[in-house]
Amino acid sequence: MMSRAALGIASSMRSTLPRHGALIKRGVLAYFSKRCKSRRAHLVEYFDQAPIVNEKLLEYEVGSNERKELEESLQKILAIVKHVPIVIDGVEHKVPEELQQILPYNIKRPIARYGHAPNAMLKMAIGKTVEAQERWDKTTLRERMYIWQRAAEMIATKYRFDVVAATMLGQGKTLRQAEMDVAELVDFMRISPVFLRDVANYEPINDCPDTQRNYMRLRGLTGFVAAISPFNYTSIAANLAFTPALMGNAVMWKPSDSAILSNWFVFQAMRDAGLPDGVVNFVPSEATTFATAVTQHSKLAGIHFTGTSGVLKVLWQLVANNIDVYQNYPRLVGDSGGKNFHFVHSSADPETTVACTIRAAFEYAGQNCSSCSMLYVPQSLWESHIKQPLLDISAELFVSKATYCDCFYSALINRRAYNRIYMWLRYIGQNPSCQLLTGGTCSQKQGYYVDPTVVLVSDLNDQICQKELLGPILCVHVYADEELAPTMAKVAEINHGLIGSIFASDANFIDEAYRVFKFNVANLNVNDKSTGAMVAKQPFGAGHMTGTSDKLGSPHALLRWTSPQVIKESYKPHVNVYYPYMDISDDIKNIGKPQPEAKLEAKPTDGTQLSA
């Protein structure tokens, strides 16, 4: 099955999750009662600090245990077409008409069958999700954190090779890309509770402990959250569904049709870890049917989405059209792809530039949301140092079945993606502003294959320089060295993307790049590829028309899924109505206060009257 070990996979180290889980179980959590003597200590939870450690990648060397276990998982998945049900409140449902998830690189080979939930079932699922939210929000943060830690450990061990295998087969990822995806999934499950702990540790100012105490407790949103996940990342799909759940929400999860099997394994791992039924409901559905059902319901509390900017706009418009229907203002958190770029300065190291660009442009067939699709190169480096190595290495990349370890990337995810890239290749061939340098060929006889393509583009106003491609096409623009400043300004104007990378050794240029590219990219890398952001290290997400910039992989993302309540408890409340500066007589100030009893005195005998 696998010819030899994949090159470049980082050294492995088993998960450190058992240690973190043990810390929580034996009492890492310290309740608020340790900070004050208030009887309201149970309202707020506080936690000790703990280190954050990213999951390490396995090597999968020939003869290793992980290599054998992965091969067994691959064979197990290929041996049977798995039925994946709709799951609502723990009950599995099946619909008459079923669809199939196929291998992108072998379109005649299905690996899973599933059905789309119809509108009536979606309405029923929404009702069950709302009921589950009311129960789930009553669980303590510690209980939720423990479930997530258990899930992280299970995905890192028990479920790891099934998820890696399903991601390779169903989503067409190579071993390296699938292993990175699962490691990121473990990071989300392990580190999100750490971020929750940090958020929960926030304490309002309590500078008058003898007279009052202030609390802030985290609540879920009232209603339900709809999670609409993409095909390209198993980790992001799980994060979209389970991060809102961690914060006390119940979720309707619509997985991508092209990632059903890997998403199902993650859903099973969460159930195995102890997540109660109904907190996250697994509801494959037709996109329009699902979007219509959730956006028309009065209990919609939020939408968590990753996909194209066009779909994000549609969801936003549907929510806007129904704003008078809702019982609150739905939270909208969305990320879509951008026009990510590598900008090369004349002081850059050519070897680094070429290696990073090839990986960023062509790994996973350019289908990462952070894939590089624009390369800007100065004339002084292009012909002499960059052009030939870039073209030679790109032309030699092995494109084949995802299970081959020699494979650099495999087929596109589905027919729709293939047709889109096919139209771009035709556009390149007919466009006088484009010069095809290598590639440009494709085939769908066996799978949705597109060869690595490099095209020289002269006109930066051409749409190919501004549209997201999401495929193995790299556009190169060569600029005159003396036109550095205006070229940078043009890039900042047209490339509102997720990530930009600059390559240079000149400190002055790097400082200038920080200034020029401050607002048009959310992540700016220096002498590194645009792909490969890690949870907690490079929080991910952009603004402009590429998303809401809520930074997945940071505590900021968690804040979007909570509706905090602030409580003020007074120990010595005031009893005065009037303020000291007011010129009010003592008689008025004393109105309503108990008065001392009057003493009886003898009536004067001289006939005089007492004054009023």
C-alpha positions in Angstrom: 0.0 0.0 0.0 2.7 2.5 1.0 6.0 2.3 -0.8 8.1 4.1 1.8 8.0 6.5 4.7 6.8 10.0 3.9 9.6 12.5 3.8 9.8 15.5 6.2 7.4 14.2 8.9 8.5 15.7 12.2 9.8 13.5 15.0 7.0 12.0 17.1 6.1 12.2 20.8 3.1 10.6 22.3 0.4 12.9 23.7 0.8 14.6 27.0 -3.0 14.6 27.5 -3.1 12.0 30.4 -1.0 14.4 32.6 -3.3 17.3 31.8 -6.5 15.2 32.4 -5.1 14.0 35.7 -4.5 17.5 36.9 -8.1 18.4 36.2 -9.5 15.2 37.8 -7.6 15.6 41.1 -8.5 19.2 41.6 -6.8 21.7 39.4 -10.0 23.6 39.6 -10.1 25.9 42.6 -13.6 27.3 43.4 -14.2 30.9 44.1 -14.6 30.1 47.8 -10.9 30.0 48.1 -10.8 33.7 47.2 -13.6 35.0 49.4 -16.0 33.7 52.1 -19.2 34.6 50.1 -21.9 31.9 50.1 -22.1 32.6 46.3 -18.9 30.8 45.7 -20.6 28.2 43.6 -21.6 30.7 40.9 -18.1 31.1 39.5 -15.2 28.7 38.8 -11.5 29.5 38.9 -8.7 27.3 37.7 -4.9 27.0 38.3 -2.6 27.6 35.3 -1.2 24.8 33.2 1.2 24.7 30.2 0.0 24.5 26.6 1.7 21.8 24.5 0.9 21.2 20.9 0.3 17.6 19.8 3.4 16.0 18.2 3.3 14.4 14.8 4.1 10.7 14.3 6.7 9.5 11.9 5.0 6.4 10.4 8.4 4.8 9.6 8.4 1.4 7.9 7.8 -1.3 10.5 6.6 1.2 13.2 3.5 0.4 15.3 1.7 3.6 14.0 2.4 2.5 10.4 0.9 -0.9 11.0 -2.2 0.6 12.8 -2.8 3.1 10.0 -2.6 0.4 7.3 -5.1 -1.6 9.3 -7.5 1.4 9.5 -7.1 2.1 5.8 -7.9 -1.6 4.9 -10.9 -1.6 7.4 -12.4 1.5 5.8 -11.9 0.2 2.3 -13.4 -3.2 3.1 -16.9 -1.9 3.7 -19.1 1.0 2.8 -19.9 2.5 6.2 -23.4 3.7 6.8 -23.3 7.1 8.6 -26.7 7.9 10.3 -28.3 11.2 11.2 -28.1 11.5 15.0 -30.5 13.7 16.9 -30.6 13.7 20.7 -28.8 10.3 20.7 -31.3 8.7 18.3 -30.1 7.5 14.9 -32.2 8.3 11.9 -32.1 7.0 8.3 -33.7 8.5 5.2 -34.9 6.5 2.2 -32.6 8.2 -0.4 -28.9 7.8 0.4 -25.8 9.4 -1.0 -22.2 8.2 -1.2 -18.9 9.7 -0.2 -16.3 8.6 -2.7 -12.5 8.7 -3.0 -11.6 11.9 -4.8 -8.7 10.0 -6.6 -10.8 7.0 -7.4 -14.4 8.2 -8.1 -15.8 4.6 -8.5 -14.9 3.7 -5.0 -17.3 4.7 -2.2 -16.4 4.6 1.5 -19.5 5.8 3.2 -23.3 6.2 2.6 -25.4 8.7 4.3 -28.6 10.7 3.9 -29.7 14.3 4.0 -32.1 15.4 6.8 -35.3 16.8 5.2 -36.9 20.0 6.5 -39.3 18.3 8.9 -36.4 16.4 10.5 -34.4 19.6 10.8 -37.3 21.3 12.6 -37.5 18.4 15.0 -33.7 18.5 15.5 -33.8 22.2 16.3 -36.4 21.6 19.1 -34.3 18.8 20.6 -31.2 21.0 20.4 -32.9 23.9 22.2 -34.0 21.5 25.0 -30.5 20.1 25.3 -29.0 23.6 25.7 -31.1 24.3 28.8 -29.8 21.1 30.4 -26.2 21.4 29.2 -25.7 25.0 30.3 -26.2 23.8 33.9 -23.1 21.6 33.8 -20.0 23.0 35.5 -17.1 24.2 33.5 -15.0 21.5 35.2 -17.3 18.8 33.9 -17.1 20.1 30.3 -13.3 20.5 30.5 -12.9 16.9 31.6 -15.0 15.6 28.7 -12.9 17.6 26.2 -9.7 16.4 27.8 -10.9 12.8 27.5 -11.9 13.3 23.9 -8.5 14.8 23.1 -6.8 11.8 24.6 -9.1 9.4 22.7 -8.5 11.1 19.4 -4.8 11.1 20.0 -4.8 7.4 20.6 -7.9 5.2 20.2 -9.4 7.1 17.2 -6.3 8.6 15.7 -5.6 6.1 12.9 -9.3 5.8 11.9 -9.5 9.6 11.6 -6.2 9.8 9.7 -7.3 7.1 7.4 -10.7 8.5 6.8 -9.2 12.0 6.1 -6.7 10.5 3.6 -9.3 8.4 1.8 -12.4 10.7 1.9 -10.7 14.1 1.6 -7.8 13.1 -0.5 -5.1 14.2 1.9 -1.6 12.7 1.9 -0.3 11.0 5.1 1.6 14.2 6.1 -1.4 16.4 5.6 -3.8 14.0 7.3 -1.6 13.6 10.3 -1.2 17.3 10.7 -5.0 17.7 10.5 -5.5 15.2 13.3 -2.8 16.7 15.4 -4.6 20.1 15.0 -7.8 18.4 16.0 -6.2 17.2 19.2 -4.9 20.7 19.8 -8.4 22.2 19.5 -9.8 19.6 22.0 -6.9 19.9 24.4 -6.2 23.6 24.3 -9.7 25.0 24.1 -10.4 24.0 27.7 -7.2 25.8 28.7 -8.5 28.9 27.0 -11.8 28.4 28.8 -10.0 28.2 32.0 -8.2 31.5 31.3 -11.5 33.2 30.3 -13.2 31.9 33.4 -10.3 33.3 35.5 -11.2 36.8 34.6 -12.5 38.6 37.7 -14.1 42.0 37.8 -12.5 44.6 40.1 -13.2 44.0 43.8 -11.4 46.9 45.5 -14.0 47.2 48.4 -14.1 43.6 49.8 -15.8 44.7 53.0 -18.7 46.3 51.2 -19.3 44.4 48.0 -18.2 41.6 45.7 -18.4 41.4 41.9 -18.7 38.2 39.9 -18.8 37.3 36.2 -20.2 33.8 35.2 -20.1 32.4 31.8 -23.4 31.4 30.2 -24.2 29.7 26.9 -26.3 31.6 24.3 -30.1 31.1 24.5 -31.3 28.9 21.8 -29.1 26.8 19.4 -26.0 27.2 17.3 -25.7 26.0 13.7 -22.3 24.8 12.7 -21.6 24.5 8.9 -18.2 22.9 8.4 -15.9 22.6 5.3 -14.4 19.6 3.6 -10.7 20.5 3.8 -10.0 20.3 7.5 -11.3 17.6 9.9 -10.0 19.7 12.7 -11.8 22.9 11.8 -15.0 20.9 11.2 -14.9 19.6 14.8 -13.9 23.0 16.1 -16.9 24.7 14.5 -19.2 22.2 16.2 -17.6 21.6 19.6 -16.1 25.0 20.6 -19.6 26.5 21.0 -20.6 23.4 22.9 -17.7 23.8 25.3 -19.1 27.2 26.2 -22.5 25.9 27.2 -24.3 25.8 23.8 -26.1 23.1 22.0 -25.2 22.7 18.3 -26.8 21.5 15.0 -23.7 20.3 13.1 -24.0 20.1 9.3 -20.9 18.3 8.1 -19.6 18.6 4.6 -20.7 15.8 2.2 -17.1 15.4 1.2 -15.9 14.8 4.8 -18.7 12.7 6.3 -16.7 9.7 7.4 -13.9 11.5 9.2 -16.4 13.9 10.9 -18.4 10.8 12.0 -15.4 9.3 13.7 -14.9 12.6 15.6 -18.5 12.7 16.6 -18.2 9.1 17.9 -15.1 10.0 19.9 -16.9 12.9 21.6 -19.8 10.6 22.5 -17.3 8.0 23.8 -15.7 10.7 25.9 -19.0 11.4 27.7 -20.7 14.3 25.8 -24.4 14.0 26.6 -26.9 13.3 23.8 -28.3 16.3 22.1 -25.5 18.7 22.9 -24.2 18.3 19.4 -26.5 16.7 16.8 -25.0 15.2 13.7 -27.2 16.4 10.9 -26.0 16.0 7.3 -28.3 18.0 5.0 -28.6 19.7 1.7 -27.0 23.1 2.1 -29.9 25.3 1.1 -32.4 23.3 3.1 -30.3 23.5 6.2 -29.5 27.2 5.9 -33.2 28.0 5.3 -34.4 26.0 8.3 -31.9 27.3 10.9 -32.1 31.0 9.8 -35.9 31.0 9.9 -36.2 29.7 13.5 -36.7 32.2 16.3 -34.3 30.3 18.6 -31.2 30.7 16.4 -28.4 31.9 18.7 -25.5 31.8 16.3 -23.9 30.4 13.1 -20.4 29.0 13.0 -19.2 28.7 9.5 -16.1 28.1 7.4 -16.4 28.0 3.6 -16.5 30.4 0.7 -17.2 34.1 1.0 -20.2 33.8 -1.3 -21.9 31.4 1.1 -21.0 33.5 4.1 -22.7 36.5 2.5 -25.8 34.4 1.8 -26.0 33.3 5.4 -25.6 36.9 6.6 -28.3 38.1 4.3 -30.7 35.3 5.5 -30.1 36.3 9.1 -30.6 40.0 8.2 -33.9 39.3 6.5 -35.2 37.4 9.5 -33.9 39.7 12.2 -37.4 40.5 13.6 -38.1 36.8 14.0 -35.3 36.1 16.5 -35.5 36.2 20.3 -31.9 37.6 20.3 -29.2 38.8 18.0 -27.6 35.7 16.4 -23.8 35.6 16.6 -22.2 35.2 13.2 -18.7 33.8 13.1 -17.3 33.0 9.7 -14.1 32.3 7.8 -13.6 32.0 4.1 -10.6 31.7 1.9 -8.5 34.6 0.7 -5.9 35.5 -2.0 -2.9 34.5 0.0 0.5 35.6 -1.3 4.3 35.4 -1.0 6.0 38.7 -1.6 9.8 38.4 -2.3 12.3 41.2 -1.8 15.6 41.3 -3.6 17.4 40.5 -0.3 15.5 37.2 0.0 17.2 33.7 0.0 16.0 32.1 -3.2 16.2 28.5 -2.0 14.0 29.3 1.0 11.6 31.2 -1.3 11.2 28.4 -3.8 10.8 25.6 -1.2 8.2 27.5 0.9 6.3 28.6 -2.2 6.0 25.1 -3.6 4.8 23.7 -0.3 2.3 26.6 0.2 1.0 26.5 -3.3 0.7 22.8 -4.0 0.3 20.8 -0.8 -3.2 19.4 -0.6 -3.7 20.5 -4.2 -3.8 24.1 -3.1 -7.1 23.5 -1.2 -6.0 24.8 2.1 -7.7 28.1 2.9 -4.2 29.5 3.5 -2.7 28.2 0.3 -0.4 30.6 -1.7 -1.9 31.5 -5.1 0.2 34.6 -5.8 4.0 35.0 -5.9 5.5 38.5 -6.3 9.2 38.3 -7.4 11.7 41.1 -8.3 13.3 41.0 -11.7 16.7 40.8 -10.1 15.9 37.3 -8.7 13.4 35.8 -11.1 15.4 34.7 -14.1 18.7 34.1 -12.3 17.7 32.3 -9.1 14.0 31.5 -8.8 12.3 30.7 -12.2 14.1 27.5 -13.1 14.2 25.8 -9.7 10.5 26.7 -9.2 9.5 25.2 -12.6 11.7 22.1 -12.4 10.5 21.1 -8.9 6.9 21.8 -9.6 7.0 19.7 -12.8 8.5 16.8 -10.9 5.9 16.7 -8.1 4.2 13.3 -7.9 0.4 13.5 -8.1 -1.4 10.3 -7.4 -3.4 8.3 -4.9 -3.3 9.9 -1.4 -2.2 6.6 0.2 1.1 6.6 -1.7 3.8 8.0 0.6 5.7 9.4 -2.5 2.6 11.4 -3.4 3.0 15.2 -2.9 -0.7 15.8 -3.4 -3.7 13.9 -4.7 -6.9 14.7 -6.5 -9.3 17.6 -6.0 -12.1 17.0 -3.5 -15.1 16.6 -6.0 -16.5 17.3 -9.4 -17.6 20.8 -8.6 -14.0 21.7 -7.6 -12.6 20.1 -10.7 -15.0 22.0 -13.0 -14.1 25.3 -11.3 -10.3 24.7 -11.8 -10.9 23.4 -15.3 -12.6 26.7 -16.2 -9.6 28.7 -14.7 -7.2 26.6 -16.9 -9.2 27.5 -20.0 -9.2 31.1 -18.9 -5.4 31.1 -18.6 -5.0 29.6 -22.0 -7.2 32.3 -23.6 -5.9 35.3 -21.6 -3.1 37.5 -23.2 -2.1 38.6 -19.7 -1.2 35.0 -18.7 1.7 32.9 -19.9 1.6 29.2 -18.9 5.0 28.1 -17.6 4.3 24.6 -16.5 1.3 22.3 -16.0 -2.2 23.4 -17.1 -3.3 19.8 -17.7 -6.0 17.8 -15.9 -8.1 14.6 -16.1 -11.2 13.1 -14.4 -11.1 9.6 -15.9 -10.2 8.0 -12.6 -10.2 10.9 -10.2 -10.2 14.7 -10.1 -6.6 15.3 -11.0 -5.0 18.6 -11.9 -1.2 18.9 -12.5 0.8 21.6 -10.6 0.4 24.7 -12.7 2.6 27.9 -12.7 1.4 30.9 -14.8 3.1 34.2 -15.3 0.7 37.1 -15.0 1.5 40.6 -16.2 -1.6 42.6 -15.3 -2.4 42.8 -11.6 -5.8 44.1 -12.4 -6.7 40.8 -13.9 -9.3 38.8 -11.9 -7.0 35.8 -11.6 -4.8 38.0 -9.3 -7.7 38.8 -7.0 -10.0 35.7 -6.9 -9.5 32.8 -4.6 -8.6 29.7 -6.7 -8.5 26.9 -4.1 -6.6 24.6 -6.5 -3.0 23.8 -7.6 -2.5 27.0 -9.6 0.3 29.4 -8.7 0.3 32.9 -10.4 3.6 34.7 -10.6 4.0 38.4 -11.1 7.5 39.8 -11.8 8.0 43.4 -10.8 10.8 45.8 -11.5 13.1 46.4 -8.5 12.6 50.1 -8.7 8.8 49.6 -8.6 9.0 47.9 -5.1 6.9 50.6 -3.3 4.0 50.9 -5.8 3.9 47.1 -6.2 3.5 46.6 -2.4 0.8 49.3 -2.4 -1.0 47.4 -5.2 -0.8 44.1 -3.4 -2.3 45.7 -0.3 -5.1 47.1 -2.4 -6.1 43.9 -4.2 -5.1 41.1 -1.8 -7.4 41.1 1.2 -6.6 37.6 2.3 -6.0 35.5 5.3 -2.2 35.2 5.2 0.6 37.0 3.5 4.3 36.0 3.6 7.3 38.1 3.0 10.8 36.9 2.2 13.7 39.2 2.9 16.8 39.7 5.0 16.7 43.5 4.7 15.4 44.8 8.0 14.2 48.1 6.6 12.0 46.3 4.0 10.6 44.0 6.7 9.6 47.0 8.8 8.0 48.6 5.8 6.1 45.4 5.0 4.7 45.5 8.6 3.3 48.9 7.9 2.0 48.3 4.3 0.4 44.9 5.0 -1.0 45.8 8.4 -4.7 45.8 7.4 -5.0 43.6 4.3 -3.9 40.3 5.9 -4.8 38.8 9.2 -1.5 36.8 9.6 1.8 38.0 8.3 4.7 35.6 8.1 8.3 36.5 7.6 10.6 34.0 5.8 8.0 31.2 6.1 5.2 29.8 4.0 1.6 31.0 4.2 0.3 27.6 5.3 0.8 25.7 8.6 -0.7 28.0 11.3 -0.8 26.1 14.7 -3.4 26.4 17.4 -2.4 28.8 20.2 0.8 29.8 18.3 -0.7 31.5 15.2 -4.5 32.1 15.8 -6.2 32.0 12.5 -8.9 34.1 10.8 -9.2 37.2 8.8 -11.3 40.3 8.3 -12.5 42.3 5.3 -14.6 40.0 3.1 -12.7 36.9 4.1 -14.3 36.5 7.5 -15.1 37.9 10.9 -11.5 37.6 12.3 -12.4 35.9 15.5 -9.0 34.1 15.6 -9.6 30.3 15.9 -7.1 28.8 18.2 -7.1 31.7 20.8 -9.3 32.7 23.8 -10.9 35.4 21.7 -12.8 32.8 19.7 -14.4 31.4 22.9 -15.8 34.8 23.9 -18.1 34.7 20.8 -20.0 31.8 22.3 -20.8 33.0 25.7 -23.2 35.5 27.1 -21.6 36.5 30.5 -23.7 37.5 33.5 -22.3 40.0 36.0 -23.5 39.7 39.6 -23.0 42.4 42.3 -23.4 41.4 45.9 -23.5 44.2 48.5 -22.6 43.5 52.1 -23.2 47.1 53.4 -25.9 48.6 51.2 -26.6 52.3 51.6 -29.7 53.5 53.5 -29.7 57.1 52.6 -31.8 58.6 49.8 -30.1 62.0 49.7 -26.5 62.8 49.0 -24.3 64.9 51.4 -24.1 67.9 49.0 -27.9 68.3 48.9 -29.2 71.2 51.0 -32.1 69.2 52.5 -33.4 69.8 56.1 -32.9 67.1 58.6 -36.7 66.8 59.0 -37.1 65.8 55.3 -34.1 63.5 55.5 -35.7 61.7 58.4 -39.1 61.2 56.7 -39.9 57.5 56.8 -37.4 56.8 59.6 -38.7 55.6 63.0 -39.0 58.5 65.4 -38.5 58.3 69.2 -41.6 58.1 71.3 -42.9 61.5 72.7 -42.8 62.0 76.4 -45.9 63.2 78.3 -45.4 66.5 80.1 -47.7 68.5 82.5 -49.9 71.1 80.9 -48.8 74.7 81.7 -51.0 76.4 84.3 -50.5 79.9 83.2 -52.7 79.5 80.1 -49.8 79.9 77.6 -49.8 77.7 74.4 -47.0 75.5 73.3 -45.5 76.6 69.9 -46.2 74.5 66.9 
